[in-house]
């Protein structure tokens, strides 16, 4: 699993074919993709890490607050292209990305895990064309990867 976590002033997603717009105010925009080795345990750990990341500044200007601490929101966007393989040629391959029939379940579970921490979560739509607006603050961008979670077990 890979998650690109960005501190935002606001963020929105327009699901083109349905003309549905979901948006958040201050909080986190999370782009998330899944690979073949991911499971619910990994997804739950990364979701917990995201809601507890102390990447918002406190009154002293230090990164010391989490999205929970600021009563922020999360916009979660599925993005299988996080597993693009560009080692050969110029056209990316996606063989490392989880099969869509399984990944959609992981994405739903990931969003449930985020919500279980009493965070307001807006979502994109799996396998849809979307227009995402991200008003990044800082800019602060953190990359979380299940390879790291798995490495800490060894």
Buried (B, 14 or more C-beta within 10 A) or exposed (E): BBBBBBBBEBBBBBBEEEEEEBEBEBBBBBBBBBBEEBEEEBBBBBBBBBBEBEBBBEEEEEBEBBBBEBEBBBBBBBBBEBBBEEEEEEEEEEEBBBEBEEBBBBBEBBBEBBBEBEBBBBBBBBEEEBEBBBEEBEEBBBEBBBEEBEEEEE
